[in-house]
Amino acid sequence: MHIENIHNAKAHLSQLIKRALAGEDVVIARAGELLVRLIPVQQDVTPRQGGQLKGRILIAENFDRFDGEVERLFYGETE
């Protein structure tokens, strides 16, 4: 276990992160009291699955139709 005080940890954070990523147990202390442990984050690599809201959401048949007034507001009068 590697113990580092806060002052040195601030100055050498990138090296401490490298050590933690390499599997070393890195602990930060203040006045000799152990405070926190640096550990690598485990990335979630499971593929995303859709369909959780299937049957719970209704999309109107005309959801992609432009309203005439909205079209005029965006593009001005076309006539």
C-alpha positions in Angstrom: 0.0 0.0 0.0 1.3 3.4 -1.0 0.4 6.2 1.4 0.7 9.9 0.3 -0.2 13.0 2.2 -2.6 15.5 0.7 0.1 18.1 -0.1 2.3 15.6 -2.1 -0.8 14.1 -3.7 -1.8 17.4 -5.2 1.7 17.8 -6.6 1.9 14.2 -7.9 -1.7 13.3 -8.8 -1.0 12.0 -12.3 1.7 9.6 -10.9 -0.6 8.4 -8.2 -3.3 7.8 -10.8 -0.9 5.7 -12.9 0.0 3.7 -9.8 -3.6 3.0 -9.0 -4.4 2.1 -12.6 -1.5 -0.4 -12.5 -3.2 -2.1 -9.5 -1.3 -0.6 -6.6 -3.2 0.4 -3.5 -2.9 4.2 -3.2 -4.2 5.9 -0.1 -4.2 9.7 0.6 -3.8 10.8 4.2 -3.9 14.0 6.2 -1.8 14.3 9.4 -1.2 10.6 9.4 -4.9 9.8 9.2 -5.9 7.7 6.2 -8.7 9.5 4.3 -9.3 8.1 0.8 -8.2 5.3 -1.5 -7.7 5.8 -5.3 -9.2 3.0 -7.3 -9.8 2.6 -11.0 -13.3 3.0 -12.3 -14.7 -0.1 -13.9 -16.2 0.8 -17.2 -19.6 -0.8 -18.0 -19.1 -2.6 -21.3 -22.4 -4.4 -21.5 -24.2 -3.5 -24.7 -27.2 -1.2 -24.4 -30.6 -2.7 -24.7 -33.6 -0.9 -26.0 -37.3 -1.6 -25.7 -37.9 -0.7 -22.1 -40.7 1.6 -23.0 -42.3 -0.6 -25.7 -46.0 -0.4 -25.5 -45.9 2.5 -23.0 -45.4 5.3 -25.5 -47.7 6.3 -28.3 -46.5 8.3 -31.2 -49.2 10.1 -33.2 -49.5 9.2 -36.9 -49.0 12.8 -37.9 -46.0 13.5 -35.6 -43.7 14.4 -38.5 -46.2 16.6 -40.4 -45.5 20.3 -40.4 -48.2 22.6 -39.2 -48.9 25.3 -41.8 -48.5 28.2 -39.3 -45.2 26.8 -38.0 -44.0 26.5 -41.6 -44.9 30.2 -42.3 -43.1 31.2 -39.1 -39.9 29.4 -40.2 -39.9 30.1 -43.9 -42.2 33.1 -44.3 -45.1 33.4 -46.7 -44.6 30.9 -49.6 -47.6 32.2 -51.6 
